[in-house]
Amino acid sequence: MKINGKWVFIDNHTIDNLEKMYEWSNDKELIEIECGKNNKILSIDDYKNNAMTSYIENNHESNSTFCHFGIYRNFNNELIGYVDFQNISENSSELSLSIPDKENRNKHFGMDAVIIALNYAFKIRNIKNIIMRTRIDNAVVKNICKKVGIKYEIEHFTENNYDIDLVRYEINESIFEGITSRLFDIK
C-alpha cells in the first residue's frame, strides 16, 4: 500500500530492505527509545523479534492492531525510516516514526511522513485519535508542533531499567485538517 507525500512515500517493506531494517533493529539507541516508550514491559529481545516480524508481514493490509510502513525518499526510493501504528482501535492508536539515518534528518522528511501517516490513520483506517510521543530533547519536533498548533504534555516512563521523559501529543481529525490547511495553505 504505497502512499505518496511531497518528499517521501510510505510503503510495505520488501526483501531488498530487510538488511537495513535488521541493522536498525540492532541500534542500541533506537531500541532503548522504543522499549522505553512502550506502555507494557518489553524486553530488548522481544522488541527485536516483534520488529523484524512486523517488517516482513506488512500487516496493515489485514486491519490488525499493529502495522508498519517503511519511509522512502521519492527521488531514489531509498529506505530512510519507518512508521508504526500500535494498539490500533477505532478510537485511538499510537503513532511512532523514526528516521534512523542521521543524514536524512531535519530535511522535512519526518514531517512529510507524519502527514502521510496521519492521513492513512484518519482517512483509510478511520481512527479517531492518534497519540504521538517523542523524546523531550527533540527540539525539532517540539518546534514543528508548536508552529502548527499541536499542544503537548510531558510524560515520564520507567521501564526495563530505562528512565525517559517523553513529550505526548494527541491529534484528532479536526486538528489534522487544521494542520494541513495551515501547512499547505488550503482554502
N, C-alpha and C positions, 0 to 999 in steps of 0.2 A: 504494500500500500504506500505508494510514493506521494508525498505532499510537498509541493514546491513553495518556497519563500523567495525573497528578493536575492539573498546571498547564499542561502543553503537550502537543502531539502532534507526531509526525514523519510526514512525508508527502512524496509526489512534489512537485516544483515544477510550477507552471503558467505559462502565458504571461503571466498577470497579475503575477507577481512577478519576471519577468526584469529589469525595470528596477532593482529593489532589488539583485538578485544582481550585476548589472553594476556598480552603484555600489560594492558591497563588493569586487568583483574589481579595482577600481582604488584601493582603500585601501592606501596605501604601508605602513603598519604591519602590516596583515594579510598582505600579500604577502611582506614580509620574514620574518615568522614562518613562513609556510608554506614558503617557499623555504629558509629556514634549517634547518628540521627534517626536510626530506626526506632520505632515505638515498642519493639519487642527485643528480647535478648537474642542476639545473633552473633555467633562466633565467626571468626575470620574464615575458617574452613567452610562453614555453611554459606557465607556470603559468596565465596569463590565458586562453590558448586551451583548455587542458585543463579548467580550472574551468568556463568557460562551456559547453563541450561536455557535461560531466558533469551540469550543472544541467538541461540540456534533455533528455538521453537517459533519465534515470531508470533507469539500467541495473542497479539492484539486482534488478529483475524477472527478469533473464536469468542470475543467478548468476555474474556476471563477477567479475574480481579487484578491481574498484573499484566502489563505489556511494556514492550521495549522497542525503541527505534534507534537506528544509527543516524547521526547528523553528518551530512556530506556537503562539501563545497560544490556549488553549481558549476563552476567553470572547469573543474577537473575530476569531479566525482570522488574526491579524496575523503575518506572517513576521518573526521576530526573530533567526534564526540558521540554522546548518546543521550537519549531521553527515556526516562522510566515513568510509568504511572503505576502507583502502588495502592493497594486496598481500594480498588475501584468499586463504587456502588453508584446507584442512580443519583444519590445525594452528594457524594463527595469522592475525591481522590487526592492523593499526594503526588505532586509532580517533582521529579528530580532531574536535573540537567547537569551534564558535565562536559567540559571541553578540556580533556587532559593534556593535549598538545599545547604547551605554553606559547609557541609561536603563532597559534591561531586565536589567542585570547585578545580581548579589547579591540576587536575589529568588526563589531556589530553582529557576529555570527550567533552568539548566545541569545541576544535579543530577538533576532530573526527566528531562531529555533523555538524560543518560548512562545512567540506569537503563533507560529505554525502549530505547536503542540496544544496551546490553549484552543485554537480553532478546532482542532481534532476533538478535543475533550468536549467542548460545548456543542459543536455542530454535528459531529458524527456519533459520538458516544452519549450525547445528551446528559452529561454530568452537570450537576447544579453548582457545585463549589469546588474550587481547586485550592489546595494548600501547597505552598512552596516554602522551602527553608533554605537558608544559606548561612555560611559562616559569618559570625559577627564582624570579622575583619574584612569582609568582601565589600569594600567601599564602592566598587564599580556597580554592583547590583543594587546596593542601597541608593546610590545616586540616581540610577535609572528609575527605580521605583518611586523615589521622591519626585523626579521630573514628570512622570506620567500620573502621579497622584495615588499610588498604592500605599496604604498605611501598613505599618508592621509593628510587631511586638517582639520582645526578647524572650526566648525560652532557654532553660538550662537542662542538659541531659547528662546523666552519669550512668554509663552502662559499659560492661565489658572492660572495666578498669580504664575507661576513657571519659574524660570530662570535656564538655564542649558547650559553648554558648552559641545559640543559633538565632537568626532573625526569621520570624514566621510571618508569611504573607498569606492572606486569604482573598481569592478573587472569584467573583461570580460572573455570569454572562453580561450583566449590565455594566459592571466595572470594565470588563474586557472590551465591550463595544465602545465605551468612553475612551479607553486607552488607544484602541486602533484608530478612532476618529481623530484624536489629537496627534498621534504619530504620523498618520498618513493624510491629515487634513481632509478627511472625507466629509462631505456635506450631505 
